[in-house]
């Protein structure tokens, strides 16, 4: 379930639908390590490529770190990640953020402050990152 009590799979499905085919596997898996305790080794054993696993690892953050600075550092790592894994992570993160902005539920109480999704999109849009 997401922070609002909705099935997380709904979010994952929308993100996967919004990315190009080459990023679709990463989109389907982007919450797997963070929310389902799946390991990178398990993803590799299931057939994910090294770049796909690295992209999923880049997209995974420590959910215990709830402050804005930690979230910004997480997005900065994705923005600066080199190679194909970095490209895949950025494609999926942009779709993830856009979906979260489209489905944000104002007024819903949560123990965790909302991450700064709009400023994260700006970080990912800066050329050279």
Secondary structure by P-SEA (a helix, b strand, c coil): cccccccaaaaaaaaaaaccccaaaaaaaccccccccccaaaaaaacccaaaaaaaaaaccccccccaaaaaaaaaaaaacccaaaaaaaaaaaaaaaaaaaaccccccccccccaaaaaaaaaacccc
